[in-house]
Amino acid sequence: MTEPPRPPGAGDPGGYPPEGNPPSAPYGSSYEPPTAPLSGAPGAGGYPPPGGYPPPSGGQPSAGGYPPPGGFSPGGGYPTGGAPSGGYANNEDKTWILVAHFGGAAGMFMGGGMLGWLAPLIALLARGNQSPTVRAHAVAALNFQLLWSVIALIGWILTCILVGLLIGFAAMIIGIIFGIIAGIKANEGTPYRYPMTVSLIK
């Protein structure tokens, strides 16, 4: 005897009930079909959808969720530019400042203790009007070297007496030593106050 035909899907392994017949819910509850996952929520396998990575903590989101290239943020404490080392506005100011101090020491050496004022005066006239920083250094060096150049001159005038010769050499050595010290400090960006000086030039 032949078996009567079966309805489609009946008795077939792995068959599914026809659409439109959702499974019955228990008494007193309503059946809701499953919904698609929310945007950005992990999908199948626990992976987020493409482009859904959260931004790094503490920063603003950018394209792809990563910080902008370069690694330095405007508020990250890293300046994008600045003055040259030593705190001077530019290298030309630093050069003239070193001329004032080291040039004063060189003038005291080559001029026998009487030409230490020449280099600071040149620096003051050449750059002092354009840069207040250069003017301050040049005036300090000029006042110091001018005083000790005058003392050296008096000492050389009194060379007929032994004490005059000693005064001239002492003034020359003082002008050289403190001029070099001031130049080293200026190269490091540190203002230097000359000892044993007077404010002849304002």
C-alpha positions in Angstrom: 0.0 0.0 0.0 1.4 3.3 -1.0 1.8 6.1 1.6 -0.3 9.2 1.0 1.7 12.4 0.0 2.9 14.5 2.9 2.5 18.3 3.2 5.7 20.2 2.3 8.2 20.2 5.1 6.3 17.6 7.2 8.6 14.8 8.3 11.7 16.1 6.5 14.8 16.3 8.7 15.6 19.8 9.5 12.3 21.1 8.3 11.0 24.4 9.6 7.5 25.4 10.2 5.9 27.5 7.5 6.3 31.3 7.8 3.5 33.2 9.5 3.2 30.7 12.3 5.4 32.0 15.1 6.0 29.6 18.0 3.4 29.8 20.6 4.2 31.8 23.8 3.3 30.6 27.3 -0.1 31.7 28.6 -0.1 35.3 29.9 2.9 36.5 27.9 3.2 38.1 24.5 5.7 37.0 21.9 8.1 39.5 20.4 10.3 38.5 17.5 14.0 39.1 18.0 15.4 42.5 16.9 18.6 43.3 15.1 21.4 44.4 17.4 21.8 48.2 18.0 24.2 50.2 15.9 27.7 49.9 17.5 26.8 46.9 19.7 28.8 43.7 19.2 27.4 41.5 16.5 27.9 37.9 16.0 31.1 36.6 17.4 31.5 39.6 19.8 33.2 41.9 17.2 31.9 45.4 16.7 30.8 46.6 13.3 33.4 48.3 11.0 34.2 51.8 12.2 32.6 51.3 15.6 35.7 51.4 17.7 35.3 53.8 20.6 37.6 56.8 20.8 40.7 56.6 23.0 40.0 57.7 26.6 40.6 61.4 27.4 40.6 62.6 23.8 38.2 63.7 21.1 37.1 61.1 18.6 38.6 61.4 15.1 38.3 59.5 11.9 38.6 55.8 12.7 38.7 56.5 16.5 42.4 57.2 16.7 44.3 60.4 17.6 45.5 62.6 14.7 48.9 61.9 13.3 51.9 63.5 15.0 51.1 62.5 18.5 51.1 66.0 19.9 47.9 67.7 20.9 47.6 71.5 21.2 47.2 71.2 25.0 49.7 68.4 25.5 52.4 70.7 26.8 54.7 70.4 23.8 55.2 73.7 22.1 55.2 73.7 18.3 57.9 76.4 18.2 59.7 78.9 20.3 62.6 81.0 20.9 66.1 79.6 20.6 67.9 78.2 23.6 68.9 80.7 26.2 65.6 82.7 26.1 66.8 85.2 23.4 64.4 86.5 20.8 66.7 85.4 18.0 70.3 84.3 17.3 71.3 87.8 16.2 70.5 89.2 19.7 72.5 86.4 21.3 75.5 87.1 19.0 75.6 90.8 19.9 75.2 90.1 23.6 78.2 87.8 23.4 80.1 90.4 21.5 79.5 92.9 24.3 80.7 90.6 27.0 83.5 88.6 25.4 84.5 91.6 23.3 85.0 93.6 26.5 87.3 91.0 27.9 89.2 90.8 24.6 89.5 94.6 24.5 90.9 94.7 28.0 93.5 92.1 27.0 94.6 93.6 23.7 94.3 97.2 24.8 96.4 96.8 27.9 93.3 97.3 30.1 92.1 100.4 28.4 89.9 99.2 25.5 87.3 97.0 27.2 84.6 99.5 26.6 84.9 99.4 22.8 83.1 96.1 22.0 80.1 96.9 24.4 79.8 100.3 22.8 79.7 98.8 19.3 77.1 96.3 20.4 75.0 99.1 21.9 75.1 101.2 18.8 74.6 98.4 16.4 71.7 96.5 18.0 70.7 98.4 21.2 68.0 100.4 19.5 66.3 97.3 18.0 66.5 95.0 21.0 66.0 95.9 24.7 67.7 92.7 25.7 70.9 93.5 23.8 70.8 97.1 25.1 70.6 95.9 28.8 73.6 93.5 28.3 75.6 96.1 26.4 75.0 98.8 28.9 76.0 96.6 31.8 79.2 95.5 30.1 79.9 99.1 29.0 79.6 100.5 32.5 81.8 97.9 33.9 84.5 98.0 31.3 84.5 101.8 31.1 85.2 102.1 34.8 88.0 99.7 34.8 89.5 101.1 31.6 89.7 104.5 33.3 91.3 102.9 36.3 93.8 101.1 34.0 94.5 104.4 32.2 95.3 106.1 35.6 97.5 103.2 36.5 99.5 103.5 33.3 99.9 107.2 33.8 101.3 106.5 37.2 103.8 104.0 35.9 106.6 106.2 37.2 105.5 104.9 40.6 105.5 101.2 41.2 101.9 101.2 42.5 100.7 102.7 39.2 102.1 99.7 37.3 100.3 97.4 39.7 97.0 99.2 39.3 97.2 99.0 35.5 97.8 95.3 35.5 95.1 94.7 38.2 92.5 96.7 36.3 93.4 94.7 33.1 93.0 91.3 34.8 89.8 92.3 36.5 88.3 93.4 33.2 89.3 90.2 31.5 88.1 87.8 34.2 84.7 89.4 34.8 84.1 90.0 31.1 84.6 86.2 30.4 82.4 85.3 33.3 79.6 87.6 32.0 80.0 86.1 28.5 79.6 82.6 29.8 76.5 83.5 31.8 75.0 85.3 28.8 75.6 82.3 26.6 73.6 80.2 29.1 70.8 82.8 29.0 71.5 84.0 32.6 71.7 87.8 33.2 74.9 88.7 35.0 75.5 91.6 37.4 79.0 92.9 37.2 80.6 93.5 40.6 82.6 96.7 41.3 80.8 98.7 38.6 79.1 102.1 38.3 76.1 103.2 36.2 77.8 105.8 34.0 75.6 104.9 31.0 71.8 104.6 31.3 
